[in-house]
Amino acid sequence: MAARKPRIATCHMAGCFGCHMSLLDIDERILKLIELVDFDKSPIDDIKELSGPVDVGIIEGGVANEENVEVLRSFREHCTTLVAIGECALTGGVPSMRNLVPLSECLEEAYLHGPTVVDGVIPNDPELPLLLDRVYPCHEVVKIDWMLPGCPPSADELWAALTALLSGKPPELTPGLIRYD
Ligand code: SF4
């Protein structure tokens, strides 16, 4: 019987998808990655729910609403190793600029008083996840095992970290691989 391959899951929370795009920037190494691992829930394969234990969970984005909290807690519960990638996951990043003003003021400016708003209304569909009072970095909500900085972390940084983790080694941060562009 073939040995079980390690399972990887990724999720996108309050971020811009740039970290996932950077992961796809590993280019042809994606073929090697598919040989090395099986993918579970991820925007890459569009699997919506975690199907069981996962070896490495990768989180992009900060925690801005109740759905983010739920997803992050579920990843923590199911993933042996949880890795936060990119400044949004590590610090809240650009979405956390809203932390400078009360949430009610943000909503009013965006949906009622903004210069381009006509007949505005603050969205209140019950299907929408409730916004949190502020945007939180992931480690303030669950324990994070490894953090990869960058905006986004480079494809080479992500590849080096992933292959290290899959070999049972700690990821090493190489200054030349960390970028903020
Ligand atoms: S860290 Fe940068 S690239 Fe990644 S989700 Fe945030 S803004 Fe986008």
Residues whose N, C-alpha, C, O or C-beta is under 5 A from the ligand:
A	BS01	SF4	G15 C16 F17 G18 C19 G86 E87 C88 G93 G150 C151 P152
